[in-house]
Amino acid sequence: MKLFKSLKSALAAKDEATHLKLTLKGDITQEILSLHSLRELYLDGECQEIPSLKSLSQLELISLTLNQINAGLESLMSLPRLKNLKLIGVRIEDFTLPEVSELSPLHSLTLKECALNSLPKAIGKLGLLTEMNLAGNSLSELPSEFKNLHYLKRLNLDSNAFANFPEVLSGMKSLKHLSLDGNPFSEEEKARIQRYHHLTIH
């Protein structure tokens, strides 16, 4: 596996360009969208918007660390082979999941510092998820459909707005690692969480 770090070299070897890492200084170009063999795409830097990536149907991993741009998730979640989606600093304006999301192969989802205030009920359709990182948002509760994530093993909810332990997590037997540090729990709630859920909050 070769990791291409320039668009020019990737375009010169389109069939071999399966892994690409770029620092953007503008929008995602049509040239990037023409790299149909891409399996992993890593982008950071500055970008005004995220276009539809449906032409990159072989993608298994997308990692976007971008400066507070606005983006919707539906086109990303529609990619048929996507197993790992990581968005950091991307302001999510429309957390809509496609109709076929219950068939999604997604195993790992990171939405860190994405200005999320809530999660859609359809999150429970991502039934193959094993790890999720939602740190640095403004979440104060989780939908009851969260309990349908039967394979979820790792969950990071650090630095959100939870004042009470999200009770939907209590019955999730698959969950092995949970982090809730940096939430506005009272000392009484922290003690209750430690007593009943055996979790120390910092």
Residue, then its C-alpha position, 0 to 999 in steps of 0.5 A: m500500500k502506497l500513501f500518496k501525498s500529492l494530487k499530481s502523483a495520485l492522478a499520474a497513477k490513478d489505478e494505483a492511487t488507493h490511499l491519499k492524504l492531502t492538506l487542502k487550501g480550497d475546495i475538494t476538486q473534481e480531480i480528487l473525485s476522479l480517483h475512483s480506486l481510492r479506498e482511504l482518503y485523509l484531508d485536512g486544512e481549509c475547505q468551504e464545503i464537502p461535495s458528494l463523494k458518491s463517485l468514490s464508491q470504493l472508499e472504506l475510510i474517510s478522515l476529514t479534519l477541516n476548519q469549521i465548515n458546514a456539511g451534511l452526512e447523508s452522502l458520506m453515509s451512503l458510500p457502500r463500502l465505508k467502514n470508518l468515518k472520521l470528521i473533526g472540526v466539521r460543523i454538521e448542519d444536517f445529520t440525516l442518515p440515508e434510508v439504507s443506513e441499516l445496511s451500512p458497513l460502518h464500524s467506526l464513527t468519529l464526529k468530534e467537535c462537530a457542533l452536534n446538539s442531538l443525534p437522530k433516532a436513525i443512529g440505531k440503524l448503524g448496527l455494525l458500529t463497534e466504536m464511536n467518538l462524539a467528544g467535544n459536542s453539545l450533547s445532553e442526551l442520547p436517543s432510546e434507539f441507541k440501545n440497538l447498537h448491539y456491537l458497540k464496544r467503545l464510546n467517547l462522550d467527553s466534553n459534552a453537556f450531559a448533566n445526568f448519566p444517559e440511562v440508555l447505556s445501562g442495558m448495553k452489554s457489549l459496551k466495554h469502554l465508556s468515557l464521560d469526562g468533562n461533562p457538567f455532572s454534579e458531585e452527587e451525580k458523579a458519585r451515583i455514576q461511580r456507585y451504580h456504573h463503576l465509572t469514575i468521572h474527571 
